[in-house]
Amino acid sequence: MNITTWVSVQREDGETVGYLDPADPDYQRVTPRNVLGHAVADDCDYLDGEQLLVERGISELMNSWVLDAGSCDATELLSIVEVSPRGIVLANALRAKALQPAARIHVPWPDVEHRLAPVQR
């Protein structure tokens, strides 16, 4: 996947809330992606995609996550500690919330393989 063509979308305070992945060469149609790189809607008009991402925000990052859900390698509940082009850093959710030391797990950014899944409650 060529992420060099993705356009970042920021809210008014400058925080990146997601990316627009062009579905065609002239960016008339785009796939809105959250900050993890997950597609959050079907292809749509550029302005509609931008508005969708601003309205969604980044609150989903506060959820608990599972790495490699449904596989024998599935992990315990995790919290996202950091998201950047250098990678996604996670730690045990309970230890992170209690501000206790925890081993860090690194996942490449963007997570286009969908290794991370939000915990459904």
C-alpha positions as CSV (number, residue, x, y, z in Angstrom):
1,M,0.0,0.0,0.0
2,N,1.4,3.4,-1.0
3,I,0.9,5.7,2.0
4,T,2.9,8.5,0.4
5,T,-0.3,9.6,-1.3
6,W,-2.4,9.8,1.9
7,V,-3.4,13.3,2.9
8,S,-3.5,14.0,6.7
9,V,-6.6,15.7,8.1
10,Q,-6.3,17.9,11.1
11,R,-8.9,19.4,13.4
12,E,-8.7,23.2,14.2
13,D,-6.1,22.7,17.0
14,G,-3.7,20.9,14.5
15,E,-4.2,17.4,15.9
16,T,-4.3,14.8,13.1
17,V,-7.6,12.9,13.1
18,G,-7.0,10.7,10.1
19,Y,-6.0,10.4,6.5
20,L,-7.6,10.5,3.1
21,D,-6.4,7.7,0.9
22,P,-7.0,8.5,-2.8
23,A,-9.3,6.1,-4.6
24,D,-8.5,7.7,-7.9
25,P,-5.6,9.7,-9.2
26,D,-7.3,13.1,-8.9
27,Y,-8.5,12.7,-5.3
28,Q,-12.1,13.1,-6.3
29,R,-12.9,9.9,-4.4
30,V,-11.0,9.0,-1.2
31,T,-11.1,6.3,1.5
32,P,-11.2,7.9,5.0
33,R,-8.8,6.2,7.4
34,N,-8.4,6.8,11.1
35,V,-5.0,7.6,12.7
36,L,-4.2,3.9,12.8
37,G,-4.7,3.5,9.1
38,H,-8.0,1.6,9.3
39,A,-10.6,2.4,6.7
40,V,-13.6,3.9,8.5
41,A,-16.0,4.3,5.6
42,D,-16.4,3.4,1.9
43,D,-14.9,5.6,-0.8
44,C,-16.5,9.0,-0.8
45,D,-16.1,12.6,-2.0
46,Y,-13.0,14.4,-0.6
47,L,-14.8,17.0,1.4
48,D,-17.2,14.4,2.9
49,G,-14.3,12.2,3.9
50,E,-12.5,15.2,5.5
51,Q,-15.7,16.1,7.5
52,L,-16.2,12.5,8.6
53,L,-12.7,12.3,10.0
54,V,-13.0,15.6,11.9
55,E,-16.4,14.6,13.4
56,R,-15.0,11.1,14.4
57,G,-12.0,12.6,16.1
58,I,-9.5,10.4,17.9
59,S,-11.5,9.3,20.9
60,E,-11.5,5.7,19.7
61,L,-7.8,5.6,20.7
62,M,-9.0,5.6,24.4
63,N,-10.7,2.2,23.9
64,S,-9.1,-1.1,24.8
65,W,-7.6,-3.0,21.9
66,V,-6.6,-6.6,21.1
67,L,-3.6,-7.5,19.0
68,D,-4.1,-10.4,16.5
69,A,-7.7,-11.1,17.7
70,G,-9.0,-14.5,16.9
71,S,-5.6,-16.1,16.5
72,C,-3.6,-18.2,18.8
73,D,-1.2,-15.2,19.2
74,A,-4.0,-12.9,20.5
75,T,-2.9,-10.7,23.4
76,E,-4.4,-9.4,26.5
77,L,-6.3,-6.1,26.6
78,L,-4.1,-3.3,25.4
79,S,-4.1,0.5,25.5
80,I,-2.6,2.6,22.8
81,V,0.3,4.6,24.3
82,E,1.5,6.3,21.1
83,V,0.7,6.6,17.4
84,S,3.2,8.1,15.0
85,P,4.7,7.3,11.6
86,R,7.4,5.5,13.7
87,G,4.8,3.0,14.8
88,I,2.0,2.2,17.2
89,V,3.0,1.5,20.8
90,L,0.7,-0.5,23.1
91,A,0.9,-1.7,26.7
92,N,-1.3,-3.8,29.0
93,A,-4.5,-1.8,29.4
94,L,-4.9,-2.2,33.2
95,R,-1.2,-1.4,33.9
96,A,-1.2,1.6,31.6
97,K,-4.4,3.1,33.2
98,A,-2.8,2.6,36.6
99,L,0.4,4.2,35.3
100,Q,2.4,1.1,36.2
101,P,5.4,-0.1,34.2
102,A,4.4,-2.5,31.4
103,A,6.1,-4.1,28.5
104,R,5.7,-2.1,25.3
105,I,4.4,-3.8,22.1
106,H,5.3,-2.2,18.8
107,V,3.1,-2.5,15.7
108,P,4.1,-0.9,12.4
109,W,2.1,2.1,11.3
110,P,-0.2,2.2,9.5
111,D,-2.0,-0.9,10.6
112,V,-3.3,-1.8,7.2
113,E,-3.1,-5.5,8.1
114,H,-5.7,-4.8,10.9
115,R,-3.7,-6.5,13.6
116,L,-5.4,-4.2,16.1
117,A,-9.1,-4.5,16.8
118,P,-11.1,-2.6,19.3
119,V,-12.6,-4.6,22.2
120,Q,-16.3,-5.0,21.8
121,R,-18.1,-4.5,25.1
